[in-house]
Amino acid sequence: MTTEEKLQVLEQNGFETKHTLERFMGKTEIYLRFLGKFLADENMDGLRQAVTYRQVKNAFSYAHTLKGVAANLGIEVLLEKLLPVVEILRGGSFDGVEQWMPELEQRYEQVIQSIKQCEE
């Protein structure tokens, strides 16, 4: 798969690559390498565990960090589901977090599959 085809796959799956590549000084290969590192990011696992055990401070920390990573990498499809979760947790509450988690999980898996497709 060419670099252009990889970028098309990402864009079709909710990644914002144009402005993101500007942050990477137009260096597509570096951007793709950082996306590959996202596969090893443990913040989603931490968020899942913190939500399961109702640890609001930990959940906020994981969600906020994941939001920052998603924003820096242009992963808009994930970011739009993370924003409400972060704001709920910022308030020290879990009210509504459980309703957002299934969609967040689905989007996260979509992101993972999109990145893996670009690594083949």
Buried (B, 14 or more C-beta within 10 A) or exposed (E): EEEEEBBBBBBEBBBBBEEBBEEBEEEBEEBBEBBEEBEEBEBBEBBBBBBEEEBBEBBBBBBBBBBBBBBEBBBBBBBBBBBBBBBBBEEEEBEEBEEBBEEBBEBBEBBBEBBEBBEE
